[in-house]
Amino acid sequence: MWLFIISDAITFGALLFGYGYLRTASSDWPTPFKFNPSILNVMIMTVVLITSSLTMLGAVDSAKAGDKGKAGRFLWSTILLGIVFAGLHIREWFGLFDDGVRLFQNPWGSPLFGATFFSITGLHLLHVISGVVALGVIARGFAKGRFTAGHVETTGLYWHFVDLVWMFVVPLIYLLNLSR
Amino acid sequence: MTAAAKSGNVIAKYLPVYFVLLGIAGLEVFLAYQNFSTVTLLVILLVLAVSGAALAVMYFMHLMYERRSLFLSLIPAVIFVLLMMNMIWSDSFRLLHLRPFAH
């Protein structure tokens, strides 16, 4: 799992560097994010994701202690928080669609904004959805005795990594493109 | 105390890290609305993001409790690769000013 996380970290790193390259090279990069709704939404998403990391820690610890019931409750709490995060993320996307942002066009400036924004946040959203599915499979399997605490821990590493990536996406994609 | 009863303590154990991560996220938003230049803001936000990520890797992902060899084989390699990606910046500035390669 660590090797996967390292390769994924470098993938996200390359995407963020690519975004930085295009943003620096464009003189008309859009700054569309208003406090309400975008930044407020992102702040709630951040709280939800960091809280889900905390519940994931509870799940791993309970699984290691052999408390299946508690581990299950923590895992399903993490899944619920992941679904809330994904829902808020999709709401953010639809808000931008309403503003006229598409993959290769927007009303404000460089058309590459949409390409980079949707690529990076989309890949992160895909990781969140994949994580929710993986957590669901692990939660059911662990309850039935098909999976061990080691499986829960490995999935936890992945989930914390998704949280970690978000810590870079928020400042670089949202906070550096504030509407003033 | 049974192992199952002990398991509830992990949330309390990691709450300080949780609140520090939330604090970093809040501080980033606050600083983003101050009148810093883009470059200054970028540096500040990156320092805060790296600090938050380091806390998450060390405590949430338990890297500080893993074997030292795992830490030494993973982290320097990632930092090296990410540093190597920095060679793109001179070209993006060239593009911004639409200068040909010779200049």
Interface residues (C-beta under 8 A of the other chain):
Chain A: W2 I6 A9 I10 G13 A14 F17 G20 Y21 L22 T24 A25 S26 S27 F35 I39 M43 T46 V47 I50 T51 S53 L54 M56 L57 G58 V60 D61 S62 K64 A65 G66 D67 K70 L157 H160 F161 D163 L164 M167 F168 V170 P171 L172 L175 L176 L178
Chain B: T2 A3 A4 K6 S7 G8 V10 I11 Y14 L15 Y18 L21 L22 I24 A25 G26 E28 V29 A32 Y33 T38 L41 L42 L45 L46 L48 A49 G52 A53 A56 V57 F60 M61 L70 L74 A77 V78 V81 L82 M85 N86 I88 W89 D91 S92 F93 L95 L96
